[in-house]
């Protein structure tokens, strides 16, 4: 079975798109970083190191210090698929991140995005 191409893609390649999507809607890079830190447990320095090292999504999530247990509360549709129904664990983690960035771009309050 071949890996999905997103697994081997560097997070640093996609990250600028997350930031651009957020900024187009009046949100900030800091908010994008906050979301990623919340989801993965990376500190800001660790996140920046992962981006600089151009770690792929598979490694990025495998090395995450602590995936947030509240991430299972993330529900909804991304790319036409319900995130809570995705069977492949790594794909689900990637889609959780996509969904959170989507919520940010749609103007949702950070408290709600972070499932506070």
DRENTORVO-340660 format. One line per field, with one value per atom (N, C-alpha, C, CB): residue number from 1; residue in one letter; z, x, y. Coordinates in steps of 0.05 Angstrom, whole numbers, plus 5000, padded with zeros to 4 digits. Atoms other than C-alpha are relative to their C-alpha. Glycine has a CB too. Example, Ala and Ser with C-alpha at 12.3 -4.5 7.8 and 13.67 -1.06 7.14 Angstrom:
BEGIN
i 1 | 1 | 1 | 1 | 2 | 2 | 2 | 2
aa a | a | a | a | s | s | s | s
w 5000 | 5156 | 5000 | 5025 | 4999 | 5143 | 5014 | 4971
u 5018 | 5246 | 5018 | 4980 | 4984 | 5273 | 4985 | 5009
v 4976 | 4910 | 5024 | 5001 | 4976 | 4979 | 5022 | 5009
! end
This chain:
BEGIN
i 1 | 1 | 1 | 1 | 2 | 2 | 2 | 2 | 3 | 3 | 3 | 3 | 4 | 4 | 4 | 4 | 5 | 5 | 5 | 5 | 6 | 6 | 6 | 6 | 7 | 7 | 7 | 7 | 8 | 8 | 8 | 8 | 9 | 9 | 9 | 9 | 10 | 10 | 10 | 10 | 11 | 11 | 11 | 11 | 12 | 12 | 12 | 12 | 13 | 13 | 13 | 13 | 14 | 14 | 14 | 14 | 15 | 15 | 15 | 15 | 16 | 16 | 16 | 16 | 17 | 17 | 17 | 17 | 18 | 18 | 18 | 18 | 19 | 19 | 19 | 19 | 20 | 20 | 20 | 20 | 21 | 21 | 21 | 21 | 22 | 22 | 22 | 22 | 23 | 23 | 23 | 23 | 24 | 24 | 24 | 24 | 25 | 25 | 25 | 25 | 26 | 26 | 26 | 26 | 27 | 27 | 27 | 27 | 28 | 28 | 28 | 28 | 29 | 29 | 29 | 29 | 30 | 30 | 30 | 30 | 31 | 31 | 31 | 31 | 32 | 32 | 32 | 32 | 33 | 33 | 33 | 33 | 34 | 34 | 34 | 34 | 35 | 35 | 35 | 35 | 36 | 36 | 36 | 36 | 37 | 37 | 37 | 37 | 38 | 38 | 38 | 38 | 39 | 39 | 39 | 39 | 40 | 40 | 40 | 40 | 41 | 41 | 41 | 41 | 42 | 42 | 42 | 42 | 43 | 43 | 43 | 43 | 44 | 44 | 44 | 44 | 45 | 45 | 45 | 45 | 46 | 46 | 46 | 46 | 47 | 47 | 47 | 47 | 48 | 48 | 48 | 48 | 49 | 49 | 49 | 49 | 50 | 50 | 50 | 50 | 51 | 51 | 51 | 51 | 52 | 52 | 52 | 52 | 53 | 53 | 53 | 53 | 54 | 54 | 54 | 54 | 55 | 55 | 55 | 55 | 56 | 56 | 56 | 56 | 57 | 57 | 57 | 57 | 58 | 58 | 58 | 58 | 59 | 59 | 59 | 59 | 60 | 60 | 60 | 60 | 61 | 61 | 61 | 61 | 62 | 62 | 62 | 62 | 63 | 63 | 63 | 63 | 64 | 64 | 64 | 64 | 65 | 65 | 65 | 65 | 66 | 66 | 66 | 66 | 67 | 67 | 67 | 67 | 68 | 68 | 68 | 68 | 69 | 69 | 69 | 69 | 70 | 70 | 70 | 70 | 71 | 71 | 71 | 71 | 72 | 72 | 72 | 72 | 73 | 73 | 73 | 73 | 74 | 74 | 74 | 74 | 75 | 75 | 75 | 75 | 76 | 76 | 76 | 76 | 77 | 77 | 77 | 77 | 78 | 78 | 78 | 78 | 79 | 79 | 79 | 79 | 80 | 80 | 80 | 80 | 81 | 81 | 81 | 81 | 82 | 82 | 82 | 82 | 83 | 83 | 83 | 83 | 84 | 84 | 84 | 84 | 85 | 85 | 85 | 85 | 86 | 86 | 86 | 86 | 87 | 87 | 87 | 87 | 88 | 88 | 88 | 88 | 89 | 89 | 89 | 89 | 90 | 90 | 90 | 90 | 91 | 91 | 91 | 91 | 92 | 92 | 92 | 92 | 93 | 93 | 93 | 93 | 94 | 94 | 94 | 94 | 95 | 95 | 95 | 95 | 96 | 96 | 96 | 96 | 97 | 97 | 97 | 97 | 98 | 98 | 98 | 98 | 99 | 99 | 99 | 99 | 100 | 100 | 100 | 100 | 101 | 101 | 101 | 101 | 102 | 102 | 102 | 102 | 103 | 103 | 103 | 103 | 104 | 104 | 104 | 104 | 105 | 105 | 105 | 105 | 106 | 106 | 106 | 106 | 107 | 107 | 107 | 107 | 108 | 108 | 108 | 108 | 109 | 109 | 109 | 109 | 110 | 110 | 110 | 110 | 111 | 111 | 111 | 111 | 112 | 112 | 112 | 112 | 113 | 113 | 113 | 113 | 114 | 114 | 114 | 114 | 115 | 115 | 115 | 115 | 116 | 116 | 116 | 116
aa x | x | x | x | x | x | x | x | x | x | x | x | x | x | x | x | x | x | x | x | x | x | x | x | x | x | x | x | x | x | x | x | x | x | x | x | x | x | x | x | x | x | x | x | x | x | x | x | x | x | x | x | x | x | x | x | x | x | x | x | x | x | x | x | x | x | x | x | x | x | x | x | x | x | x | x | x | x | x | x | x | x | x | x | x | x | x | x | x | x | x | x | x | x | x | x | x | x | x | x | x | x | x | x | x | x | x | x | x | x | x | x | x | x | x | x | x | x | x | x | x | x | x | x | x | x | x | x | x | x | x | x | x | x | x | x | x | x | x | x | x | x | x | x | x | x | x | x | x | x | x | x | x | x | x | x | x | x | x | x | x | x | x | x | x | x | x | x | x | x | x | x | x | x | x | x | x | x | x | x | x | x | x | x | x | x | x | x | x | x | x | x | x | x | x | x | x | x | x | x | x | x | x | x | x | x | x | x | x | x | x | x | x | x | x | x | x | x | x | x | x | x | x | x | x | x | x | x | x | x | x | x | x | x | x | x | x | x | x | x | x | x | x | x | x | x | x | x | x | x | x | x | x | x | x | x | x | x | x | x | x | x | x | x | x | x | x | x | x | x | x | x | x | x | x | x | x | x | x | x | x | x | x | x | x | x | x | x | x | x | x | x | x | x | x | x | x | x | x | x | x | x | x | x | x | x | x | x | x | x | x | x | x | x | x | x | x | x | x | x | x | x | x | x | x | x | x | x | x | x | x | x | x | x | x | x | x | x | x | x | x | x | x | x | x | x | x | x | x | x | x | x | x | x | x | x | x | x | x | x | x | x | x | x | x | x | x | x | x | x | x | x | x | x | x | x | x | x | x | x | x | x | x | x | x | x | x | x | x | x | x | x | x | x | x | x | x | x | x | x | x | x | x | x | x | x | x | x | x | x | x | x | x | x | x | x | x | x | x | x | x | x | x | x | x | x | x | x | x | x | x | x | x | x | x | x | x | x | x | x | x | x | x | x | x | x | x | x | x | x | x | x | x | x | x | x | x | x | x | x | x | x | x | x
w 5000 | 5000 | 5000 | 5025 | 5001 | 4980 | 5019 | 4971 | 4982 | 5027 | 4984 | 5016 | 5012 | 5011 | 4998 | 5017 | 5005 | 4982 | 5022 | 4973 | 4980 | 5038 | 5024 | 5011 | 4977 | 5089 | 4997 | 5002 | 5005 | 5056 | 4993 | 4978 | 5006 | 5043 | 5025 | 4990 | 4977 | 5087 | 5010 | 4992 | 4988 | 5136 | 4993 | 5031 | 5007 | 5119 | 4972 | 5000 | 5026 | 5048 | 5002 | 4981 | 4997 | 5072 | 5020 | 5010 | 4979 | 5132 | 4989 | 5017 | 5011 | 5090 | 4990 | 4978 | 5010 | 5060 | 5023 | 4984 | 4976 | 5129 | 5009 | 5023 | 4991 | 5148 | 4981 | 5002 | 5020 | 5083 | 5002 | 4971 | 4998 | 5090 | 5024 | 5002 | 4976 | 5161 | 4996 | 5024 | 5003 | 5143 | 4981 | 4991 | 5019 | 5084 | 5014 | 4977 | 4985 | 5135 | 5025 | 5007 | 4978 | 5184 | 5025 | 5007 | 4977 | 5230 | 4997 | 5001 | 4999 | 5247 | 4999 | 5025 | 4999 | 5241 | 5028 | 4990 | 4972 | 5317 | 5007 | 5019 | 4995 | 5318 | 4987 | 4990 | 5013 | 5268 | 5017 | 4971 | 4983 | 5311 | 5026 | 5007 | 4975 | 5374 | 4995 | 5010 | 5007 | 5340 | 4997 | 4974 | 5004 | 5318 | 5027 | 4980 | 4974 | 5388 | 5017 | 5015 | 4984 | 5420 | 4991 | 4996 | 5011 | 5373 | 5006 | 4970 | 4999 | 5378 | 5026 | 4978 | 4976 | 5443 | 4996 | 5013 | 5005 | 5409 | 5013 | 4969 | 4992 | 5440 | 4975 | 5020 | 5023 | 5394 | 4988 | 5007 | 5009 | 5389 | 4985 | 5023 | 5012 | 5374 | 4973 | 5019 | 5025 | 5321 | 4978 | 5004 | 5019 | 5287 | 4991 | 5012 | 5007 | 5289 | 4981 | 5026 | 5019 | 5256 | 4972 | 5011 | 5026 | 5201 | 4987 | 5004 | 5012 | 5191 | 4990 | 5021 | 5008 | 5187 | 4978 | 5024 | 5022 | 5135 | 5005 | 4974 | 4993 | 5172 | 4984 | 5031 | 5014 | 5133 | 5021 | 4983 | 4982 | 5162 | 5018 | 4984 | 4985 | 5183 | 5024 | 4982 | 4978 | 5224 | 5019 | 4988 | 4984 | 5248 | 5022 | 4982 | 4981 | 5281 | 5017 | 4985 | 4984 | 5303 | 5023 | 4982 | 4980 | 5340 | 5018 | 4986 | 4983 | 5370 | 5029 | 4991 | 4971 | 5445 | 5013 | 5014 | 4988 | 5464 | 4984 | 5029 | 5016 | 5417 | 5020 | 4981 | 4981 | 5452 | 5001 | 4992 | 4998 | 5479 | 4992 | 5029 | 5007 | 5465 | 4969 | 5012 | 5029 | 5390 | 4990 | 4987 | 5009 | 5386 | 4999 | 5018 | 5000 | 5397 | 4973 | 5023 | 5026 | 5328 | 4981 | 4988 | 5018 | 5281 | 4976 | 5015 | 5023 | 5214 | 4975 | 5003 | 5026 | 5141 | 4990 | 4980 | 5013 | 5108 | 4975 | 5019 | 5025 | 5035 | 4994 | 5000 | 5005 | 5033 | 5017 | 4972 | 4982 | 5088 | 5029 | 4996 | 4971 | 5161 | 5014 | 5012 | 4987 | 5202 | 5022 | 5013 | 4979 | 5258 | 4990 | 5017 | 5011 | 5210 | 4984 | 4981 | 5015 | 5179 | 5016 | 4997 | 4987 | 5194 | 5004 | 4984 | 4999 | 5179 | 5021 | 4972 | 4978 | 5243 | 4991 | 5020 | 5008 | 5209 | 4983 | 4984 | 5017 | 5157 | 5018 | 4979 | 4982 | 5214 | 5014 | 5020 | 4986 | 5250 | 4981 | 5010 | 5020 | 5186 | 4995 | 4973 | 5005 | 5174 | 5024 | 4992 | 4977 | 5246 | 4998 | 5027 | 5003 | 5233 | 4978 | 4993 | 5021 | 5167 | 5010 | 4976 | 4990 | 5202 | 5019 | 5014 | 4981 | 5257 | 4985 | 5020 | 5016 | 5206 | 4985 | 4980 | 5012 | 5169 | 5019 | 4990 | 4980 | 5232 | 5006 | 5026 | 4996 | 5244 | 4978 | 5003 | 5023 | 5174 | 4998 | 4974 | 5000 | 5183 | 5022 | 5002 | 4980 | 5242 | 5027 | 4990 | 4975 | 5298 | 5022 | 4998 | 4977 | 5367 | 5008 | 5024 | 4993 | 5390 | 5023 | 5009 | 4978 | 5454 | 4989 | 5020 | 5012 | 5410 | 4983 | 4983 | 5016 | 5362 | 5017 | 4984 | 4982 | 5420 | 5019 | 5015 | 4984 | 5450 | 5030 | 4994 | 4972 | 5515 | 5015 | 5003
u 5017 | 5000 | 5018 | 4981 | 4984 | 5029 | 4989 | 5002 | 5008 | 5027 | 4986 | 5024 | 5012 | 4982 | 5021 | 4975 | 4979 | 5024 | 5002 | 4995 | 5000 | 5004 | 5018 | 4972 | 4984 | 5041 | 5029 | 4997 | 4972 | 5108 | 5006 | 5010 | 4997 | 5096 | 5010 | 4973 | 4990 | 5134 | 4978 | 5025 | 5019 | 5090 | 5007 | 5000 | 4991 | 5132 | 4989 | 5030 | 5011 | 5104 | 4971 | 5001 | 5029 | 5031 | 4996 | 4986 | 5002 | 5042 | 4994 | 5025 | 5006 | 5046 | 4971 | 5019 | 5028 | 4978 | 4981 | 4994 | 5017 | 4948 | 5000 | 5010 | 4997 | 4975 | 4986 | 5030 | 5013 | 4952 | 4970 | 5009 | 5029 | 4882 | 4990 | 4993 | 5009 | 4877 | 5002 | 5018 | 4996 | 4906 | 4980 | 5028 | 5020 | 4859 | 4973 | 4995 | 5025 | 4802 | 5004 | 4988 | 4995 | 4834 | 5010 | 4975 | 4988 | 4865 | 5030 | 4990 | 4971 | 4939 | 5016 | 5007 | 4981 | 4999 | 5002 | 5029 | 4999 | 5002 | 4976 | 5000 | 5024 | 4931 | 5004 | 4975 | 4994 | 4952 | 5019 | 5012 | 4980 | 5012 | 4987 | 5023 | 5014 | 4968 | 4984 | 4982 | 5016 | 4922 | 5018 | 4984 | 4982 | 4980 | 5012 | 5023 | 4989 | 5011 | 4979 | 5010 | 5022 | 4943 | 4996 | 4974 | 5005 | 4934 | 5022 | 4995 | 4977 | 5004 | 5016 | 5018 | 4984 | 5034 | 5028 | 5003 | 4974 | 5094 | 5001 | 5005 | 4996 | 5123 | 5005 | 5025 | 4996 | 5133 | 5028 | 4999 | 4973 | 5208 | 5000 | 5020 | 5001 | 5194 | 4985 | 4986 | 5015 | 5142 | 5018 | 4975 | 4982 | 5192 | 5022 | 5012 | 4980 | 5245 | 4990 | 5011 | 5012 | 5198 | 4997 | 4972 | 5003 | 5183 | 5027 | 4985 | 4974 | 5256 | 5013 | 5019 | 4989 | 5275 | 4984 | 5000 | 5017 | 5220 | 4990 | 5014 | 5010 | 5191 | 4974 | 4995 | 5025 | 5137 | 4977 | 5004 | 5023 | 5067 | 5002 | 4974 | 4998 | 5080 | 5018 | 5010 | 4981 | 5141 | 4991 | 5027 | 5010 | 5110 | 4981 | 4987 | 5020 | 5052 | 5012 | 4975 | 4987 | 5095 | 5017 | 5017 | 4982 | 5142 | 4985 | 5023 | 5016 | 5086 | 5003 | 4970 | 4996 | 5099 | 4975 | 5008 | 5025 | 5026 | 4976 | 4998 | 5024 | 4967 | 4977 | 4992 | 5021 | 4910 | 4977 | 4990 | 5022 | 4859 | 4973 | 4999 | 5026 | 4803 | 4997 | 4998 | 5002 | 4818 | 4977 | 5026 | 5021 | 4766 | 4973 | 4998 | 5024 | 4714 | 4997 | 5000 | 5000 | 4731 | 4982 | 5029 | 5018 | 4674 | 4994 | 4974 | 5008 | 4648 | 5013 | 5008 | 4992 | 4664 | 5024 | 4977 | 4977 | 4731 | 5006 | 5025 | 4995 | 4744 | 4978 | 5027 | 5022 | 4675 | 4998 | 5001 | 4999 | 4691 | 4997 | 5026 | 5003 | 4668 | 5026 | 4975 | 4975 | 4732 | 4998 | 5011 | 5003 | 4704 | 4997 | 4976 | 5004 | 4692 | 5025 | 4977 | 4976 | 4762 | 5013 | 5020 | 4989 | 4791 | 5030 | 4993 | 4971 | 4865 | 5009 | 5012 | 4993 | 4895 | 5016 | 5015 | 4984 | 4947 | 4984 | 5024 | 5018 | 4897 | 4981 | 4985 | 5018 | 4850 | 5014 | 4988 | 4985 | 4903 | 5004 | 5028 | 4995 | 4919 | 4973 | 5010 | 5027 | 4844 | 4991 | 4980 | 5007 | 4835 | 5013 | 5010 | 4986 | 4888 | 4987 | 5029 | 5013 | 4855 | 4973 | 4994 | 5026 | 4787 | 5004 | 4985 | 4996 | 4815 | 5008 | 5022 | 4992 | 4848 | 4975 | 5022 | 5025 | 4781 | 4983 | 4985 | 5016 | 4745 | 5011 | 4998 | 4987 | 4796 | 4993 | 5030 | 5005 | 4787 | 4970 | 5008 | 5029 | 4711 | 4992 | 4984 | 5006 | 4717 | 4991 | 4980 | 5008 | 4702 | 5019 | 5001 | 4984 | 4726 | 5020 | 4981 | 4978 | 4792 | 4991 | 5024 | 5009 | 4758 | 4985 | 4983 | 5016 | 4711 | 5018 | 4977 | 4982 | 4765 | 5016 | 5019 | 4984 | 4807 | 4984 | 5018 | 5018 | 4747 | 5003 | 5006 | 4998 | 4754 | 4974 | 5010
v 4976 | 5000 | 5025 | 5000 | 4976 | 5067 | 5021 | 5011 | 4979 | 5126 | 5022 | 5012 | 4976 | 5185 | 5021 | 5010 | 4980 | 5241 | 5021 | 5013 | 4979 | 5289 | 4991 | 5006 | 5010 | 5244 | 5007 | 4970 | 4995 | 5256 | 5030 | 4982 | 4972 | 5330 | 5015 | 5013 | 4984 | 5379 | 5019 | 5016 | 4982 | 5416 | 5029 | 4997 | 4973 | 5477 | 5009 | 5002 | 4994 | 5473 | 5010 | 4976 | 4995 | 5477 | 5024 | 4976 | 4980 | 5523 | 5029 | 5001 | 4973 | 5588 | 5003 | 5007 | 4999 | 5570 | 5003 | 4974 | 4997 | 5562 | 5030 | 4982 | 4972 | 5631 | 5019 | 5008 | 4983 | 5663 | 4998 | 4992 | 5004 | 5633 | 5016 | 4970 | 4986 | 5661 | 5030 | 4991 | 4971 | 5730 | 5012 | 5005 | 4989 | 5738 | 5006 | 4980 | 4996 | 5734 | 5017 | 4973 | 4982 | 5783 | 4986 | 5014 | 5014 | 5730 | 5002 | 4970 | 4996 | 5724 | 4974 | 5016 | 5023 | 5678 | 4990 | 5009 | 5009 | 5677 | 4982 | 5025 | 5017 | 5648 | 4972 | 5013 | 5026 | 5594 | 4984 | 5005 | 5013 | 5578 | 4989 | 5018 | 5008 | 5576 | 4974 | 5023 | 5024 | 5525 | 4976 | 5005 | 5023 | 5481 | 4991 | 5008 | 5007 | 5484 | 4986 | 5026 | 5012 | 5467 | 4971 | 5016 | 5027 | 5407 | 4980 | 5002 | 5018 | 5379 | 4999 | 5007 | 4998 | 5401 | 5012 | 4973 | 4987 | 5433 | 5028 | 5003 | 4972 | 5496 | 5016 | 5002 | 4983 | 5555 | 4993 | 5030 | 5006 | 5539 | 4973 | 5000 | 5026 | 5466 | 5001 | 4980 | 4997 | 5485 | 5012 | 5017 | 4987 | 5531 | 4982 | 5026 | 5019 | 5477 | 4979 | 4986 | 5020 | 5427 | 5012 | 4991 | 4986 | 5478 | 5004 | 5027 | 4996 | 5495 | 4974 | 5013 | 5026 | 5421 | 4988 | 4982 | 5009 | 5413 | 4971 | 5002 | 5027 | 5352 | 4995 | 4998 | 5006 | 5316 | 4996 | 4974 | 5003 | 5308 | 4975 | 5000 | 5025 | 5236 | 5004 | 4977 | 4995 | 5256 | 5021 | 5008 | 4978 | 5320 | 4991 | 5021 | 5010 | 5284 | 4978 | 4989 | 5021 | 5224 | 5012 | 4982 | 4987 | 5272 | 5020 | 5013 | 4981 | 5315 | 4992 | 5001 | 5005 | 5321 | 4988 | 5025 | 5010 | 5310 | 5009 | 5009 | 4993 | 5307 | 5006 | 4977 | 4991 | 5344 | 4980 | 5028 | 5019 | 5295 | 5012 | 4990 | 4987 | 5346 | 5001 | 5027 | 4998 | 5341 | 4982 | 4992 | 5018 | 5285 | 5015 | 4976 | 4984 | 5340 | 5015 | 5020 | 4987 | 5367 | 4984 | 5004 | 5014 | 5349 | 5018 | 4992 | 4985 | 5371 | 4989 | 5029 | 5009 | 5365 | 5016 | 5002 | 4987 | 5380 | 4984 | 5002 | 5014 | 5363 | 4979 | 4987 | 5017 | 5331 | 4975 | 4991 | 5024 | 5281 | 5009 | 4984 | 4994 | 5281 | 4992 | 4985 | 5005 | 5287 | 4978 | 5025 | 5020 | 5244 | 4972 | 5008 | 5027 | 5186 | 4990 | 5001 | 5008 | 5184 | 4977 | 5024 | 5024 | 5115 | 5000 | 4975 | 5000 | 5127 | 5021 | 5006 | 4981 | 5159 | 5024 | 4985 | 4977 | 5203 | 5019 | 4990 | 4982 | 5229 | 5015 | 4983 | 4986 | 5245 | 5023 | 4980 | 4979 | 5285 | 5024 | 4990 | 4979 | 5324 | 5015 | 4988 | 4988 | 5337 | 5016 | 4979 | 4984 | 5360 | 5027 | 4985 | 4974 | 5413 | 5016 | 4994 | 4985 | 5432 | 5012 | 4981 | 4991 | 5438 | 5023 | 4977 | 4978 | 5482 | 5026 | 4993 | 4976 | 5529 | 5011 | 4993 | 4992 | 5530 | 5016 | 4975 | 4986 | 5550 | 5028 | 4983 | 4975 | 5605 | 5020 | 4997 | 4983 | 5632 | 5008 | 4985 | 4993 | 5631 | 5019 | 4975 | 4980 | 5678 | 4989 | 5018 | 5012 | 5629 | 5010 | 4969 | 4990 | 5652 | 4978 | 5006 | 5019 | 5621 | 4981 | 5016 | 5017 | 5594 | 4976 | 5015 | 5022 | 5553 | 4982 | 5012 | 5015 | 5532 | 4980 | 5018 | 5015 | 5507 | 4982 | 5018 | 5017 | 5471 | 5005 | 4970 | 4992 | 5509 | 4997 | 5028
! end
